[in-house]
């Protein structure tokens, strides 16, 4: 296959992958670098997709070609890509929202969505100005009752996410990705942080598509 760039268009940034290198760009300020190189992308953001197509002429939407054995209705293409690269385990994408999906023998058993940490922070702020924190205490002890409001809010947000994922994992290996994935992966002994997880699934889908086209 000729050289390609993979692109995951999210709600805030476009994430790119090329030859082991990763970078991100704002939705409305896409650089003209590699403008003649083929870009294979997935997208959950119409504005970002439109801007990419306007800035680069050789783009292919991989979304319709990512196949995943699942009965889940409305599974996002980014979740499909992340799950495609994992045969057995729990996939947690901890971004603006936290998605949790379970794979077993290559079959997607289902999943759920939690608010991301920023959503928790905004939720608290909407309740009262007293609960408006700029930052959570990411080092709060999750095994002891908090003794301050800041720790109480941090404990409530972090522990609710931690315990929900722990219950769903049931000892399975947990694969974390996303902006807050590295932090949450440290809370589990049976975990791996992999910020290329979506791209691994995309690349597998690209190879499968290429193989089908070559044999057709």
Rosetta constraint file for C-alpha pairs under 8 A:
AtomPair CA 1 CA 210 HARMONIC 7.95 0.50
AtomPair CA 3 CA 37 HARMONIC 7.36 0.50
AtomPair CA 3 CA 38 HARMONIC 7.26 0.50
AtomPair CA 4 CA 18 HARMONIC 7.21 0.50
AtomPair CA 4 CA 37 HARMONIC 6.34 0.50
AtomPair CA 4 CA 38 HARMONIC 5.02 0.50
AtomPair CA 4 CA 39 HARMONIC 5.64 0.50
AtomPair CA 4 CA 40 HARMONIC 6.83 0.50
AtomPair CA 5 CA 16 HARMONIC 6.85 0.50
AtomPair CA 5 CA 17 HARMONIC 5.87 0.50
AtomPair CA 5 CA 18 HARMONIC 5.11 0.50
AtomPair CA 5 CA 37 HARMONIC 7.16 0.50
AtomPair CA 5 CA 38 HARMONIC 6.31 0.50
AtomPair CA 5 CA 39 HARMONIC 4.70 0.50
AtomPair CA 5 CA 40 HARMONIC 6.14 0.50
AtomPair CA 6 CA 16 HARMONIC 5.65 0.50
AtomPair CA 6 CA 17 HARMONIC 5.08 0.50
AtomPair CA 6 CA 18 HARMONIC 6.60 0.50
AtomPair CA 6 CA 39 HARMONIC 5.79 0.50
AtomPair CA 6 CA 40 HARMONIC 4.98 0.50
AtomPair CA 6 CA 41 HARMONIC 5.71 0.50
AtomPair CA 6 CA 199 HARMONIC 6.87 0.50
AtomPair CA 6 CA 202 HARMONIC 7.62 0.50
AtomPair CA 6 CA 203 HARMONIC 7.92 0.50
AtomPair CA 7 CA 14 HARMONIC 6.60 0.50
AtomPair CA 7 CA 15 HARMONIC 5.53 0.50
AtomPair CA 7 CA 16 HARMONIC 4.49 0.50
AtomPair CA 7 CA 17 HARMONIC 6.42 0.50
AtomPair CA 7 CA 39 HARMONIC 6.76 0.50
AtomPair CA 7 CA 40 HARMONIC 6.15 0.50
AtomPair CA 7 CA 41 HARMONIC 4.45 0.50
AtomPair CA 7 CA 42 HARMONIC 6.48 0.50
AtomPair CA 8 CA 14 HARMONIC 5.81 0.50
AtomPair CA 8 CA 15 HARMONIC 5.05 0.50
AtomPair CA 8 CA 16 HARMONIC 6.47 0.50
AtomPair CA 8 CA 41 HARMONIC 5.74 0.50
AtomPair CA 8 CA 42 HARMONIC 5.20 0.50
AtomPair CA 8 CA 43 HARMONIC 6.09 0.50
AtomPair CA 8 CA 78 HARMONIC 7.45 0.50
AtomPair CA 8 CA 198 HARMONIC 7.78 0.50
AtomPair CA 8 CA 199 HARMONIC 7.76 0.50
AtomPair CA 9 CA 13 HARMONIC 6.41 0.50
AtomPair CA 9 CA 14 HARMONIC 4.42 0.50
AtomPair CA 9 CA 15 HARMONIC 6.26 0.50
AtomPair CA 9 CA 41 HARMONIC 7.20 0.50
AtomPair CA 9 CA 42 HARMONIC 6.09 0.50
AtomPair CA 9 CA 43 HARMONIC 4.49 0.50
AtomPair CA 9 CA 44 HARMONIC 6.22 0.50
AtomPair CA 9 CA 45 HARMONIC 6.36 0.50
AtomPair CA 9 CA 48 HARMONIC 6.33 0.50
AtomPair CA 9 CA 49 HARMONIC 6.82 0.50
AtomPair CA 10 CA 14 HARMONIC 5.94 0.50
AtomPair CA 10 CA 15 HARMONIC 7.55 0.50
AtomPair CA 10 CA 43 HARMONIC 6.33 0.50
AtomPair CA 10 CA 44 HARMONIC 5.65 0.50
AtomPair CA 10 CA 45 HARMONIC 5.98 0.50
AtomPair CA 10 CA 48 HARMONIC 7.74 0.50
AtomPair CA 11 CA 44 HARMONIC 6.77 0.50
AtomPair CA 11 CA 45 HARMONIC 5.76 0.50
AtomPair CA 12 CA 26 HARMONIC 6.70 0.50
AtomPair CA 12 CA 27 HARMONIC 6.43 0.50
AtomPair CA 13 CA 24 HARMONIC 6.16 0.50
AtomPair CA 13 CA 25 HARMONIC 5.54 0.50
AtomPair CA 13 CA 26 HARMONIC 4.75 0.50
AtomPair CA 13 CA 27 HARMONIC 5.34 0.50
AtomPair CA 13 CA 48 HARMONIC 7.94 0.50
AtomPair CA 14 CA 24 HARMONIC 5.42 0.50
AtomPair CA 14 CA 25 HARMONIC 5.26 0.50
AtomPair CA 14 CA 26 HARMONIC 6.28 0.50
AtomPair CA 14 CA 27 HARMONIC 6.14 0.50
AtomPair CA 14 CA 48 HARMONIC 7.20 0.50
AtomPair CA 15 CA 22 HARMONIC 7.18 0.50
AtomPair CA 15 CA 23 HARMONIC 5.91 0.50
AtomPair CA 15 CA 24 HARMONIC 4.36 0.50
AtomPair CA 15 CA 25 HARMONIC 6.67 0.50
AtomPair CA 16 CA 22 HARMONIC 5.51 0.50
AtomPair CA 16 CA 23 HARMONIC 5.36 0.50
AtomPair CA 16 CA 24 HARMONIC 5.93 0.50
AtomPair CA 17 CA 21 HARMONIC 5.63 0.50
AtomPair CA 17 CA 22 HARMONIC 4.58 0.50
AtomPair CA 17 CA 23 HARMONIC 6.82 0.50
AtomPair CA 17 CA 199 HARMONIC 7.16 0.50
AtomPair CA 18 CA 22 HARMONIC 6.57 0.50
AtomPair CA 25 CA 29 HARMONIC 6.74 0.50
AtomPair CA 25 CA 30 HARMONIC 6.00 0.50
AtomPair CA 25 CA 31 HARMONIC 7.70 0.50
AtomPair CA 26 CA 30 HARMONIC 6.48 0.50
AtomPair CA 27 CA 47 HARMONIC 7.27 0.50
AtomPair CA 27 CA 48 HARMONIC 4.91 0.50
AtomPair CA 27 CA 51 HARMONIC 7.18 0.50
AtomPair CA 28 CA 48 HARMONIC 7.01 0.50
AtomPair CA 28 CA 51 HARMONIC 6.72 0.50
AtomPair CA 30 CA 51 HARMONIC 7.35 0.50
AtomPair CA 30 CA 52 HARMONIC 6.98 0.50
AtomPair CA 30 CA 55 HARMONIC 7.12 0.50
AtomPair CA 31 CA 55 HARMONIC 7.80 0.50
AtomPair CA 32 CA 55 HARMONIC 6.55 0.50
AtomPair CA 32 CA 56 HARMONIC 7.39 0.50
AtomPair CA 35 CA 55 HARMONIC 7.20 0.50
AtomPair CA 35 CA 56 HARMONIC 5.11 0.50
AtomPair CA 35 CA 57 HARMONIC 7.16 0.50
AtomPair CA 35 CA 58 HARMONIC 7.91 0.50
AtomPair CA 36 CA 56 HARMONIC 6.94 0.50
AtomPair CA 36 CA 57 HARMONIC 7.01 0.50
AtomPair CA 36 CA 58 HARMONIC 6.64 0.50
AtomPair CA 37 CA 58 HARMONIC 6.59 0.50
AtomPair CA 38 CA 58 HARMONIC 4.79 0.50
AtomPair CA 38 CA 59 HARMONIC 5.78 0.50
AtomPair CA 38 CA 60 HARMONIC 7.62 0.50
AtomPair CA 39 CA 56 HARMONIC 7.97 0.50
AtomPair CA 39 CA 58 HARMONIC 6.15 0.50
AtomPair CA 39 CA 59 HARMONIC 4.71 0.50
AtomPair CA 39 CA 60 HARMONIC 6.27 0.50
AtomPair CA 40 CA 59 HARMONIC 5.82 0.50
AtomPair CA 40 CA 60 HARMONIC 4.82 0.50
AtomPair CA 40 CA 61 HARMONIC 6.04 0.50
AtomPair CA 40 CA 62 HARMONIC 6.15 0.50
AtomPair CA 41 CA 59 HARMONIC 7.18 0.50
AtomPair CA 41 CA 60 HARMONIC 6.21 0.50
AtomPair CA 41 CA 61 HARMONIC 5.17 0.50
AtomPair CA 41 CA 62 HARMONIC 5.68 0.50
AtomPair CA 41 CA 63 HARMONIC 7.50 0.50
AtomPair CA 42 CA 61 HARMONIC 5.87 0.50
AtomPair CA 42 CA 62 HARMONIC 5.70 0.50
AtomPair CA 42 CA 63 HARMONIC 5.32 0.50
AtomPair CA 42 CA 77 HARMONIC 6.76 0.50
AtomPair CA 42 CA 78 HARMONIC 6.99 0.50
AtomPair CA 43 CA 48 HARMONIC 7.71 0.50
AtomPair CA 43 CA 49 HARMONIC 6.35 0.50
AtomPair CA 43 CA 63 HARMONIC 7.50 0.50
AtomPair CA 43 CA 77 HARMONIC 7.18 0.50
AtomPair CA 43 CA 78 HARMONIC 7.38 0.50
AtomPair CA 44 CA 76 HARMONIC 7.41 0.50
AtomPair CA 44 CA 77 HARMONIC 7.23 0.50
AtomPair CA 44 CA 78 HARMONIC 7.39 0.50
AtomPair CA 45 CA 49 HARMONIC 6.25 0.50
AtomPair CA 46 CA 50 HARMONIC 6.11 0.50
AtomPair CA 47 CA 51 HARMONIC 6.25 0.50
AtomPair CA 48 CA 52 HARMONIC 6.20 0.50
AtomPair CA 49 CA 53 HARMONIC 6.24 0.50
AtomPair CA 50 CA 54 HARMONIC 6.22 0.50
AtomPair CA 51 CA 55 HARMONIC 6.24 0.50
AtomPair CA 52 CA 56 HARMONIC 5.97 0.50
AtomPair CA 53 CA 57 HARMONIC 6.26 0.50
AtomPair CA 53 CA 59 HARMONIC 6.63 0.50
AtomPair CA 62 CA 66 HARMONIC 6.60 0.50
AtomPair CA 62 CA 202 HARMONIC 7.66 0.50
AtomPair CA 62 CA 205 HARMONIC 7.91 0.50
AtomPair CA 62 CA 206 HARMONIC 7.59 0.50
AtomPair CA 63 CA 77 HARMONIC 6.02 0.50
AtomPair CA 65 CA 205 HARMONIC 7.01 0.50
AtomPair CA 65 CA 209 HARMONIC 7.10 0.50
AtomPair CA 66 CA 77 HARMONIC 7.73 0.50
AtomPair CA 66 CA 80 HARMONIC 7.08 0.50
AtomPair CA 66 CA 81 HARMONIC 6.95 0.50
AtomPair CA 66 CA 202 HARMONIC 7.53 0.50
AtomPair CA 66 CA 205 HARMONIC 5.63 0.50
AtomPair CA 67 CA 80 HARMONIC 7.76 0.50
AtomPair CA 67 CA 84 HARMONIC 7.99 0.50
AtomPair CA 67 CA 205 HARMONIC 7.55 0.50
AtomPair CA 68 CA 80 HARMONIC 6.53 0.50
AtomPair CA 68 CA 83 HARMONIC 7.98 0.50
AtomPair CA 68 CA 84 HARMONIC 6.54 0.50
AtomPair CA 68 CA 107 HARMONIC 7.33 0.50
AtomPair CA 68 CA 108 HARMONIC 7.17 0.50
AtomPair CA 69 CA 106 HARMONIC 7.33 0.50
AtomPair CA 69 CA 107 HARMONIC 5.20 0.50
AtomPair CA 69 CA 108 HARMONIC 5.97 0.50
AtomPair CA 70 CA 107 HARMONIC 6.27 0.50
AtomPair CA 70 CA 108 HARMONIC 4.87 0.50
AtomPair CA 70 CA 109 HARMONIC 6.61 0.50
AtomPair CA 70 CA 110 HARMONIC 7.37 0.50
AtomPair CA 71 CA 108 HARMONIC 7.69 0.50
AtomPair CA 71 CA 109 HARMONIC 7.68 0.50
AtomPair CA 71 CA 110 HARMONIC 7.58 0.50
AtomPair CA 72 CA 109 HARMONIC 8.00 0.50
AtomPair CA 72 CA 110 HARMONIC 6.06 0.50
AtomPair CA 75 CA 79 HARMONIC 6.67 0.50
AtomPair CA 75 CA 80 HARMONIC 6.77 0.50
AtomPair CA 76 CA 80 HARMONIC 6.30 0.50
AtomPair CA 77 CA 81 HARMONIC 6.19 0.50
AtomPair CA 78 CA 82 HARMONIC 6.30 0.50
AtomPair CA 78 CA 198 HARMONIC 6.71 0.50
AtomPair CA 79 CA 83 HARMONIC 6.08 0.50
AtomPair CA 79 CA 99 HARMONIC 7.71 0.50
AtomPair CA 79 CA 101 HARMONIC 7.92 0.50
AtomPair CA 79 CA 198 HARMONIC 7.78 0.50
AtomPair CA 80 CA 84 HARMONIC 6.00 0.50
AtomPair CA 80 CA 201 HARMONIC 7.91 0.50
AtomPair CA 81 CA 85 HARMONIC 6.96 0.50
AtomPair CA 81 CA 197 HARMONIC 7.90 0.50
AtomPair CA 81 CA 198 HARMONIC 5.15 0.50
AtomPair CA 81 CA 199 HARMONIC 7.29 0.50
AtomPair CA 81 CA 200 HARMONIC 7.71 0.50
AtomPair CA 81 CA 201 HARMONIC 4.56 0.50
AtomPair CA 81 CA 202 HARMONIC 5.53 0.50
AtomPair CA 82 CA 86 HARMONIC 7.39 0.50
AtomPair CA 82 CA 91 HARMONIC 7.22 0.50
AtomPair CA 82 CA 197 HARMONIC 5.39 0.50
AtomPair CA 82 CA 198 HARMONIC 4.20 0.50
AtomPair CA 82 CA 199 HARMONIC 7.52 0.50
AtomPair CA 82 CA 200 HARMONIC 7.46 0.50
AtomPair CA 82 CA 201 HARMONIC 5.53 0.50
AtomPair CA 82 CA 202 HARMONIC 7.95 0.50
AtomPair CA 83 CA 87 HARMONIC 7.78 0.50
AtomPair CA 83 CA 91 HARMONIC 6.56 0.50
AtomPair CA 83 CA 101 HARMONIC 7.34 0.50
AtomPair CA 83 CA 103 HARMONIC 6.95 0.50
AtomPair CA 83 CA 108 HARMONIC 7.48 0.50
AtomPair CA 83 CA 198 HARMONIC 7.87 0.50
AtomPair CA 83 CA 201 HARMONIC 6.98 0.50
AtomPair CA 84 CA 106 HARMONIC 7.67 0.50
AtomPair CA 84 CA 201 HARMONIC 4.89 0.50
AtomPair CA 84 CA 202 HARMONIC 7.91 0.50
AtomPair CA 84 CA 204 HARMONIC 7.71 0.50
AtomPair CA 85 CA 197 HARMONIC 6.72 0.50
AtomPair CA 85 CA 198 HARMONIC 7.54 0.50
AtomPair CA 85 CA 200 HARMONIC 5.77 0.50
AtomPair CA 85 CA 201 HARMONIC 4.36 0.50
AtomPair CA 85 CA 204 HARMONIC 7.23 0.50
AtomPair CA 86 CA 91 HARMONIC 7.85 0.50
AtomPair CA 86 CA 103 HARMONIC 6.93 0.50
AtomPair CA 86 CA 106 HARMONIC 7.20 0.50
AtomPair CA 87 CA 103 HARMONIC 6.08 0.50
AtomPair CA 87 CA 104 HARMONIC 6.17 0.50
AtomPair CA 87 CA 105 HARMONIC 5.37 0.50
AtomPair CA 87 CA 106 HARMONIC 4.35 0.50
AtomPair CA 87 CA 107 HARMONIC 7.47 0.50
AtomPair CA 88 CA 102 HARMONIC 7.72 0.50
AtomPair CA 88 CA 103 HARMONIC 4.99 0.50
AtomPair CA 88 CA 104 HARMONIC 4.58 0.50
AtomPair CA 88 CA 105 HARMONIC 5.64 0.50
AtomPair CA 88 CA 106 HARMONIC 6.54 0.50
AtomPair CA 88 CA 172 HARMONIC 7.91 0.50
AtomPair CA 88 CA 173 HARMONIC 7.69 0.50
AtomPair CA 89 CA 102 HARMONIC 5.97 0.50
AtomPair CA 89 CA 103 HARMONIC 5.30 0.50
AtomPair CA 89 CA 104 HARMONIC 6.59 0.50
AtomPair CA 89 CA 169 HARMONIC 7.70 0.50
AtomPair CA 89 CA 172 HARMONIC 5.45 0.50
AtomPair CA 89 CA 173 HARMONIC 4.98 0.50
AtomPair CA 89 CA 174 HARMONIC 5.77 0.50
AtomPair CA 89 CA 175 HARMONIC 7.07 0.50
AtomPair CA 90 CA 100 HARMONIC 6.87 0.50
AtomPair CA 90 CA 101 HARMONIC 5.63 0.50
AtomPair CA 90 CA 102 HARMONIC 4.52 0.50
AtomPair CA 90 CA 103 HARMONIC 6.19 0.50
AtomPair CA 90 CA 169 HARMONIC 6.14 0.50
AtomPair CA 90 CA 172 HARMONIC 6.67 0.50
AtomPair CA 90 CA 173 HARMONIC 6.26 0.50
AtomPair CA 90 CA 174 HARMONIC 4.64 0.50
AtomPair CA 90 CA 175 HARMONIC 5.97 0.50
AtomPair CA 91 CA 99 HARMONIC 7.84 0.50
AtomPair CA 91 CA 100 HARMONIC 5.66 0.50
AtomPair CA 91 CA 101 HARMONIC 5.13 0.50
AtomPair CA 91 CA 102 HARMONIC 6.33 0.50
AtomPair CA 91 CA 103 HARMONIC 7.74 0.50
AtomPair CA 91 CA 174 HARMONIC 5.96 0.50
AtomPair CA 91 CA 175 HARMONIC 4.81 0.50
AtomPair CA 91 CA 176 HARMONIC 6.08 0.50
AtomPair CA 91 CA 177 HARMONIC 7.89 0.50
AtomPair CA 92 CA 98 HARMONIC 6.80 0.50
AtomPair CA 92 CA 99 HARMONIC 5.63 0.50
AtomPair CA 92 CA 100 HARMONIC 4.61 0.50
AtomPair CA 92 CA 101 HARMONIC 6.63 0.50
AtomPair CA 92 CA 174 HARMONIC 7.15 0.50
AtomPair CA 92 CA 175 HARMONIC 6.05 0.50
AtomPair CA 92 CA 176 HARMONIC 4.80 0.50
AtomPair CA 92 CA 177 HARMONIC 6.27 0.50
AtomPair CA 92 CA 181 HARMONIC 7.38 0.50
AtomPair CA 93 CA 97 HARMONIC 7.93 0.50
AtomPair CA 93 CA 98 HARMONIC 5.55 0.50
AtomPair CA 93 CA 99 HARMONIC 5.26 0.50
AtomPair CA 93 CA 100 HARMONIC 6.72 0.50
AtomPair CA 93 CA 176 HARMONIC 5.92 0.50
AtomPair CA 93 CA 177 HARMONIC 4.81 0.50
AtomPair CA 93 CA 178 HARMONIC 5.02 0.50
AtomPair CA 93 CA 181 HARMONIC 6.56 0.50
AtomPair CA 94 CA 98 HARMONIC 4.40 0.50
AtomPair CA 94 CA 99 HARMONIC 6.64 0.50
AtomPair CA 94 CA 116 HARMONIC 6.73 0.50
AtomPair CA 94 CA 176 HARMONIC 7.23 0.50
AtomPair CA 94 CA 177 HARMONIC 6.21 0.50
AtomPair CA 94 CA 178 HARMONIC 4.72 0.50
AtomPair CA 94 CA 179 HARMONIC 6.12 0.50
AtomPair CA 94 CA 180 HARMONIC 5.17 0.50
AtomPair CA 94 CA 181 HARMONIC 5.03 0.50
AtomPair CA 95 CA 116 HARMONIC 6.05 0.50
AtomPair CA 95 CA 178 HARMONIC 5.06 0.50
AtomPair CA 95 CA 179 HARMONIC 5.30 0.50
AtomPair CA 95 CA 180 HARMONIC 6.12 0.50
AtomPair CA 95 CA 181 HARMONIC 7.60 0.50
AtomPair CA 96 CA 115 HARMONIC 7.22 0.50
AtomPair CA 96 CA 116 HARMONIC 4.86 0.50
AtomPair CA 96 CA 117 HARMONIC 7.34 0.50
AtomPair CA 96 CA 118 HARMONIC 6.88 0.50
AtomPair CA 96 CA 119 HARMONIC 7.34 0.50
AtomPair CA 97 CA 113 HARMONIC 6.86 0.50
AtomPair CA 97 CA 114 HARMONIC 6.00 0.50
AtomPair CA 97 CA 115 HARMONIC 4.84 0.50
AtomPair CA 97 CA 116 HARMONIC 4.26 0.50
AtomPair CA 97 CA 117 HARMONIC 7.98 0.50
AtomPair CA 97 CA 119 HARMONIC 7.83 0.50
AtomPair CA 98 CA 113 HARMONIC 5.64 0.50
AtomPair CA 98 CA 114 HARMONIC 4.91 0.50
AtomPair CA 98 CA 115 HARMONIC 5.87 0.50
AtomPair CA 98 CA 116 HARMONIC 5.33 0.50
AtomPair CA 99 CA 111 HARMONIC 7.31 0.50
AtomPair CA 99 CA 112 HARMONIC 5.94 0.50
AtomPair CA 99 CA 113 HARMONIC 4.50 0.50
AtomPair CA 99 CA 114 HARMONIC 6.31 0.50
AtomPair CA 100 CA 111 HARMONIC 5.31 0.50
AtomPair CA 100 CA 112 HARMONIC 5.39 0.50
AtomPair CA 100 CA 113 HARMONIC 6.24 0.50
AtomPair CA 100 CA 165 HARMONIC 7.42 0.50
AtomPair CA 101 CA 108 HARMONIC 7.34 0.50
AtomPair CA 101 CA 109 HARMONIC 7.56 0.50
AtomPair CA 101 CA 110 HARMONIC 5.84 0.50
AtomPair CA 101 CA 111 HARMONIC 4.08 0.50
AtomPair CA 101 CA 112 HARMONIC 6.64 0.50
AtomPair CA 102 CA 108 HARMONIC 5.98 0.50
AtomPair CA 102 CA 109 HARMONIC 5.58 0.50
AtomPair CA 102 CA 110 HARMONIC 5.91 0.50
AtomPair CA 102 CA 111 HARMONIC 6.13 0.50
AtomPair CA 102 CA 169 HARMONIC 7.92 0.50
AtomPair CA 103 CA 107 HARMONIC 5.48 0.50
AtomPair CA 103 CA 108 HARMONIC 4.62 0.50
AtomPair CA 103 CA 109 HARMONIC 5.88 0.50
AtomPair CA 103 CA 110 HARMONIC 7.87 0.50
AtomPair CA 104 CA 108 HARMONIC 6.55 0.50
AtomPair CA 104 CA 109 HARMONIC 6.91 0.50
AtomPair CA 114 CA 161 HARMONIC 7.53 0.50
AtomPair CA 115 CA 119 HARMONIC 5.63 0.50
AtomPair CA 115 CA 120 HARMONIC 6.50 0.50
AtomPair CA 116 CA 120 HARMONIC 6.50 0.50
AtomPair CA 117 CA 121 HARMONIC 6.30 0.50
AtomPair CA 117 CA 157 HARMONIC 7.12 0.50
AtomPair CA 117 CA 158 HARMONIC 7.92 0.50
AtomPair CA 118 CA 122 HARMONIC 6.22 0.50
AtomPair CA 119 CA 123 HARMONIC 6.00 0.50
AtomPair CA 120 CA 124 HARMONIC 6.31 0.50
AtomPair CA 120 CA 157 HARMONIC 6.36 0.50
AtomPair CA 121 CA 125 HARMONIC 6.34 0.50
AtomPair CA 121 CA 132 HARMONIC 7.18 0.50
AtomPair CA 121 CA 133 HARMONIC 6.74 0.50
AtomPair CA 121 CA 134 HARMONIC 7.80 0.50
AtomPair CA 121 CA 135 HARMONIC 7.91 0.50
AtomPair CA 121 CA 136 HARMONIC 7.86 0.50
AtomPair CA 122 CA 126 HARMONIC 6.19 0.50
AtomPair CA 122 CA 132 HARMONIC 7.57 0.50
AtomPair CA 123 CA 127 HARMONIC 6.69 0.50
AtomPair CA 124 CA 128 HARMONIC 6.80 0.50
AtomPair CA 124 CA 131 HARMONIC 5.51 0.50
AtomPair CA 124 CA 132 HARMONIC 6.22 0.50
AtomPair CA 124 CA 153 HARMONIC 7.88 0.50
AtomPair CA 125 CA 129 HARMONIC 5.76 0.50
AtomPair CA 125 CA 130 HARMONIC 7.62 0.50
AtomPair CA 125 CA 131 HARMONIC 5.34 0.50
AtomPair CA 125 CA 132 HARMONIC 4.13 0.50
AtomPair CA 125 CA 133 HARMONIC 7.18 0.50
AtomPair CA 126 CA 132 HARMONIC 7.79 0.50
AtomPair CA 127 CA 131 HARMONIC 7.12 0.50
AtomPair CA 128 CA 132 HARMONIC 6.78 0.50
AtomPair CA 131 CA 149 HARMONIC 7.66 0.50
AtomPair CA 131 CA 150 HARMONIC 7.94 0.50
AtomPair CA 131 CA 153 HARMONIC 7.68 0.50
AtomPair CA 133 CA 150 HARMONIC 7.33 0.50
AtomPair CA 136 CA 150 HARMONIC 7.00 0.50
AtomPair CA 136 CA 151 HARMONIC 7.63 0.50
AtomPair CA 136 CA 153 HARMONIC 7.41 0.50
AtomPair CA 136 CA 154 HARMONIC 5.10 0.50
AtomPair CA 137 CA 150 HARMONIC 7.02 0.50
AtomPair CA 137 CA 151 HARMONIC 6.27 0.50
AtomPair CA 137 CA 154 HARMONIC 5.65 0.50
AtomPair CA 138 CA 154 HARMONIC 7.05 0.50
AtomPair CA 138 CA 158 HARMONIC 7.99 0.50
AtomPair CA 140 CA 151 HARMONIC 6.18 0.50
AtomPair CA 140 CA 154 HARMONIC 6.82 0.50
AtomPair CA 140 CA 155 HARMONIC 6.46 0.50
AtomPair CA 141 CA 145 HARMONIC 7.98 0.50
AtomPair CA 141 CA 146 HARMONIC 7.75 0.50
AtomPair CA 141 CA 155 HARMONIC 7.56 0.50
AtomPair CA 142 CA 155 HARMONIC 6.25 0.50
AtomPair CA 142 CA 159 HARMONIC 6.41 0.50
AtomPair CA 145 CA 152 HARMONIC 7.91 0.50
AtomPair CA 146 CA 151 HARMONIC 5.46 0.50
AtomPair CA 146 CA 152 HARMONIC 5.18 0.50
AtomPair CA 146 CA 155 HARMONIC 7.13 0.50
AtomPair CA 147 CA 151 HARMONIC 6.81 0.50
AtomPair CA 147 CA 152 HARMONIC 7.09 0.50
AtomPair CA 148 CA 152 HARMONIC 5.99 0.50
AtomPair CA 149 CA 153 HARMONIC 6.16 0.50
AtomPair CA 150 CA 154 HARMONIC 6.17 0.50
AtomPair CA 151 CA 155 HARMONIC 5.78 0.50
AtomPair CA 152 CA 156 HARMONIC 6.10 0.50
AtomPair CA 153 CA 157 HARMONIC 6.30 0.50
AtomPair CA 154 CA 158 HARMONIC 5.97 0.50
AtomPair CA 155 CA 159 HARMONIC 5.52 0.50
AtomPair CA 155 CA 160 HARMONIC 7.98 0.50
AtomPair CA 156 CA 160 HARMONIC 5.98 0.50
AtomPair CA 157 CA 161 HARMONIC 6.55 0.50
AtomPair CA 158 CA 162 HARMONIC 6.05 0.50
AtomPair CA 159 CA 163 HARMONIC 5.84 0.50
AtomPair CA 160 CA 164 HARMONIC 6.15 0.50
AtomPair CA 161 CA 165 HARMONIC 6.26 0.50
AtomPair CA 162 CA 166 HARMONIC 6.07 0.50
AtomPair CA 162 CA 184 HARMONIC 7.55 0.50
AtomPair CA 162 CA 187 HARMONIC 7.61 0.50
AtomPair CA 163 CA 167 HARMONIC 6.04 0.50
AtomPair CA 164 CA 168 HARMONIC 6.32 0.50
AtomPair CA 165 CA 169 HARMONIC 6.06 0.50
AtomPair CA 166 CA 170 HARMONIC 6.50 0.50
AtomPair CA 166 CA 171 HARMONIC 7.94 0.50
AtomPair CA 169 CA 173 HARMONIC 7.29 0.50
AtomPair CA 169 CA 174 HARMONIC 6.92 0.50
AtomPair CA 171 CA 190 HARMONIC 7.25 0.50
AtomPair CA 172 CA 190 HARMONIC 7.16 0.50
AtomPair CA 173 CA 190 HARMONIC 5.21 0.50
AtomPair CA 173 CA 191 HARMONIC 5.65 0.50
AtomPair CA 173 CA 192 HARMONIC 7.69 0.50
AtomPair CA 174 CA 190 HARMONIC 6.20 0.50
AtomPair CA 174 CA 191 HARMONIC 4.54 0.50
AtomPair CA 174 CA 192 HARMONIC 6.29 0.50
AtomPair CA 175 CA 185 HARMONIC 7.98 0.50
AtomPair CA 175 CA 191 HARMONIC 5.83 0.50
AtomPair CA 175 CA 192 HARMONIC 5.00 0.50
AtomPair CA 175 CA 193 HARMONIC 5.96 0.50
AtomPair CA 175 CA 194 HARMONIC 6.91 0.50
AtomPair CA 176 CA 181 HARMONIC 5.01 0.50
AtomPair CA 176 CA 182 HARMONIC 6.92 0.50
AtomPair CA 176 CA 184 HARMONIC 7.64 0.50
AtomPair CA 176 CA 185 HARMONIC 6.14 0.50
AtomPair CA 176 CA 191 HARMONIC 7.16 0.50
AtomPair CA 176 CA 192 HARMONIC 6.03 0.50
AtomPair CA 176 CA 193 HARMONIC 4.65 0.50
AtomPair CA 176 CA 194 HARMONIC 6.10 0.50
AtomPair CA 176 CA 195 HARMONIC 7.71 0.50
AtomPair CA 177 CA 181 HARMONIC 4.73 0.50
AtomPair CA 177 CA 182 HARMONIC 7.04 0.50
AtomPair CA 177 CA 193 HARMONIC 5.84 0.50
AtomPair CA 177 CA 194 HARMONIC 5.38 0.50
AtomPair CA 177 CA 195 HARMONIC 4.93 0.50
AtomPair CA 177 CA 196 HARMONIC 7.59 0.50
AtomPair CA 177 CA 197 HARMONIC 6.66 0.50
AtomPair CA 178 CA 182 HARMONIC 7.72 0.50
AtomPair CA 178 CA 195 HARMONIC 6.37 0.50
AtomPair CA 180 CA 184 HARMONIC 6.53 0.50
AtomPair CA 181 CA 185 HARMONIC 5.96 0.50
AtomPair CA 181 CA 193 HARMONIC 6.53 0.50
AtomPair CA 182 CA 186 HARMONIC 6.72 0.50
AtomPair CA 182 CA 193 HARMONIC 5.67 0.50
AtomPair CA 183 CA 187 HARMONIC 7.39 0.50
AtomPair CA 184 CA 188 HARMONIC 7.41 0.50
AtomPair CA 185 CA 189 HARMONIC 8.00 0.50
AtomPair CA 185 CA 191 HARMONIC 5.71 0.50
AtomPair CA 185 CA 192 HARMONIC 6.44 0.50
AtomPair CA 185 CA 193 HARMONIC 6.07 0.50
AtomPair CA 186 CA 191 HARMONIC 7.73 0.50
AtomPair CA 196 CA 200 HARMONIC 6.12 0.50
AtomPair CA 197 CA 201 HARMONIC 6.49 0.50
AtomPair CA 198 CA 202 HARMONIC 6.22 0.50
AtomPair CA 199 CA 203 HARMONIC 5.99 0.50
AtomPair CA 200 CA 204 HARMONIC 6.23 0.50
AtomPair CA 201 CA 205 HARMONIC 6.29 0.50
AtomPair CA 202 CA 206 HARMONIC 6.18 0.50
AtomPair CA 203 CA 207 HARMONIC 6.24 0.50
AtomPair CA 204 CA 208 HARMONIC 6.24 0.50
AtomPair CA 205 CA 209 HARMONIC 6.07 0.50
AtomPair CA 206 CA 210 HARMONIC 6.06 0.50
AtomPair CA 207 CA 211 HARMONIC 6.10 0.50
AtomPair CA 208 CA 212 HARMONIC 6.27 0.50
AtomPair CA 209 CA 213 HARMONIC 6.22 0.50
AtomPair CA 210 CA 214 HARMONIC 6.11 0.50
AtomPair CA 211 CA 215 HARMONIC 6.25 0.50
AtomPair CA 212 CA 216 HARMONIC 6.06 0.50
